Amino acid sequence: MRLEGDTFELSGARQTYRQLALIAPAMLLMAGLNVLGSALAGAAGVAPIMGGSTS
């Protein structure tokens, strides 16, 4: 009975780790795209302002 409980907990932990392994890269990718998008939007927003003020 004890062994069954342990193996069940182990399989549950494995399932959790598997889900984390699938979710984590997606979250990192989304965060990276978000940062990249913000940087590009910032650059695109700043460039016309700088261009307008210098010209």
C-alpha positions as CSV (number, residue, x, y, z in Angstrom):
1,M,0.0,0.0,0.0
2,R,2.8,2.4,1.0
3,L,4.7,1.5,-2.3
4,E,1.6,2.2,-4.3
5,G,1.2,5.6,-2.7
6,D,4.9,6.5,-3.4
7,T,4.7,5.4,-7.1
8,F,1.4,7.4,-7.4
9,E,3.1,10.5,-6.0
10,L,6.1,9.9,-8.3
11,S,3.9,9.6,-11.4
12,G,2.1,12.8,-10.3
13,A,5.4,14.6,-9.9
14,R,6.5,13.3,-13.4
15,Q,3.3,14.6,-14.9
16,T,3.7,18.0,-13.3
17,Y,7.3,18.2,-14.5
18,R,6.2,17.2,-18.0
19,Q,3.6,20.0,-17.9
20,L,6.2,22.5,-16.7
21,A,8.6,21.3,-19.4
22,L,5.9,22.0,-22.0
23,I,4.7,25.3,-20.4
24,A,8.0,26.9,-19.5
25,P,9.5,27.2,-23.0
26,A,6.2,28.6,-24.2
27,M,6.2,31.2,-21.4
28,L,9.8,32.1,-22.1
29,L,9.1,32.4,-25.8
30,M,6.1,34.7,-25.1
31,A,8.1,36.8,-22.6
32,G,10.9,37.1,-25.2
33,L,8.5,38.1,-27.9
34,N,6.9,40.6,-25.6
35,V,10.2,42.2,-24.7
36,L,11.3,42.2,-28.4
37,G,7.9,43.7,-29.4
38,S,8.2,46.4,-26.7
39,A,11.8,47.2,-27.9
40,L,10.7,47.3,-31.5
41,A,7.7,49.4,-30.7
42,G,9.9,51.7,-28.6
43,A,12.4,52.1,-31.4
44,A,9.6,52.6,-34.0
45,G,8.0,55.2,-31.7
46,V,11.2,57.0,-30.9
47,A,12.7,57.0,-34.4
48,P,9.9,59.2,-36.0
49,I,10.0,61.6,-33.0
50,M,13.8,61.9,-33.3
51,G,13.5,62.2,-37.1
52,G,10.8,64.8,-36.8
53,S,12.7,66.9,-34.2
54,T,16.0,66.8,-36.1
55,S,14.6,67.6,-39.6
